[in-house]
Amino acid sequence: MRNFIFLTMEGFTYDPNNKAIQNMQVLGSATGGNIQEALKTFKYHQSYLNQFAFKNVIGLEYIGDFIHHLEL
């Protein structure tokens, strides 16, 4: 199985000082034999996202583990 992460450039978030910033939003990840299978799995397991209006979702394949807790 291949690993994919799904993102969108729609929306925004806040920094720790409550300042709005436009950036990419990580929606989640899923596995599949190809990106279409992974997207189908992702949509099934993250069905709560159907209540939001995301239209432009980006899927990227990744290899290996994610690195967590980085600081700029």
C-alpha positions in Angstrom: 0.0 0.0 0.0 1.1 3.5 -0.7 0.7 6.5 1.7 -0.9 9.8 0.8 -1.6 13.0 2.6 -4.5 15.3 1.7 -4.2 19.1 1.9 -6.1 22.2 0.8 -5.1 25.8 0.3 -8.7 26.9 1.2 -9.2 28.4 4.6 -6.9 29.8 7.2 -5.7 29.2 10.8 -4.5 31.3 13.7 -1.0 31.5 15.2 -0.5 31.3 19.0 -1.0 35.1 19.2 -4.5 34.7 17.6 -3.3 36.3 14.3 -5.0 34.9 11.2 -2.8 33.4 8.6 -3.6 31.9 5.2 -1.8 28.6 4.7 -2.3 25.0 3.6 -4.6 22.9 5.8 -3.7 19.3 6.4 -7.0 17.3 6.1 -5.6 13.9 6.8 -3.9 10.9 5.3 -4.8 7.5 3.9 -3.3 4.5 2.1 -4.2 2.8 -1.1 -2.8 1.1 -4.2 -3.0 4.5 -6.0 -4.2 8.0 -5.2 -7.8 7.3 -6.2 -8.0 4.3 -3.9 -6.5 6.4 -1.1 -8.9 9.2 -1.7 -11.8 6.8 -1.5 -10.5 5.4 1.8 -9.8 8.9 3.1 -13.4 10.1 2.3 -14.9 7.1 4.0 -12.8 7.4 7.2 -13.0 11.3 7.3 -16.7 11.6 6.3 -17.2 14.5 8.7 -15.3 16.6 6.1 -18.4 16.3 3.9 -20.0 19.0 5.9 -17.3 21.5 4.9 -17.0 23.2 1.5 -13.5 22.2 0.5 -13.3 22.0 -3.4 -9.6 22.0 -4.1 -7.9 19.1 -2.3 -4.3 18.2 -3.1 -3.1 14.7 -2.6 0.6 13.9 -2.2 2.3 10.6 -1.9 4.8 10.3 0.9 7.4 7.7 1.8 8.5 7.0 5.3 7.4 8.6 8.6 6.2 12.1 9.2 8.4 14.4 11.3 6.4 15.9 14.1 6.8 18.9 16.5 9.0 21.1 14.3 9.5 24.8 15.2 10.2 27.6 12.8 
